[in-house]
């Protein structure tokens, strides 16, 4: 998932995608441990996608806090 695609998602969709990616990482770890993992870069891609999702969620959280602070100060 690219950052462009992630930024277009709603907050609820972001949380769902984050949960899905965490589950995928869990499954990839089991596949790696049992020697069934064919694509050795898949765990790395999953970790990076999780990081992207968390980054966008945090950006939105900070923007909302900033808007509340500015509204309160005005």
C-alpha positions in Angstrom: 0.0 0.0 0.0 1.5 3.3 -1.0 1.2 6.5 1.0 -1.0 8.1 -1.6 -3.5 5.3 -1.1 -3.3 5.4 2.7 -3.9 9.2 2.9 -7.1 8.7 0.9 -8.6 6.3 3.5 -10.9 7.5 6.3 -9.8 7.1 9.9 -12.0 4.0 10.3 -10.5 2.4 7.2 -7.0 3.2 8.4 -7.7 1.4 11.7 -9.1 -1.6 9.8 -6.1 -1.7 7.4 -3.7 -1.5 10.4 -5.5 -4.4 12.1 -5.3 -6.4 8.8 -1.6 -5.7 8.4 -0.8 -6.7 11.9 -2.6 -10.0 11.3 -0.7 -10.5 8.1 2.6 -9.9 10.0 1.6 -12.5 12.5 0.9 -15.0 9.8 4.2 -14.2 8.0 6.1 -14.8 11.2 4.6 -18.3 11.5 5.3 -19.0 7.8 8.9 -17.9 8.3 9.4 -20.0 11.4 8.0 -23.1 9.7 10.0 -22.6 6.5 7.0 -22.0 4.3 7.6 -18.4 3.5 8.5 -18.0 -0.2 8.7 -14.2 -0.4 11.4 -13.3 2.1 10.7 -9.6 1.6 7.0 -9.9 2.6 7.6 -9.3 6.3 9.6 -6.2 5.5 6.9 -4.8 3.3 4.3 -5.5 6.0 6.3 -3.7 8.7 6.7 -0.7 6.4 3.0 -0.6 5.6 2.2 -0.7 9.3 4.6 2.1 9.9 3.0 4.2 7.1 -0.5 3.5 8.5 0.6 4.5 12.0 2.3 7.6 10.7 -0.8 8.9 8.9 -2.9 8.2 12.0 -0.5 10.1 14.1 -0.4 13.0 11.7 -4.2 13.2 11.8 -4.2 13.0 15.5 -1.7 15.9 15.8 -3.6 18.0 13.3 -6.9 17.5 15.3 -5.1 18.5 18.5 -3.6 21.5 16.9 -7.0 22.6 15.5 -8.6 22.1 19.0 -5.8 24.2 20.5 -6.2 27.0 17.9 -10.0 26.9 18.4 -9.6 27.2 22.2 -7.1 30.1 21.9 -9.2 32.0 19.5 
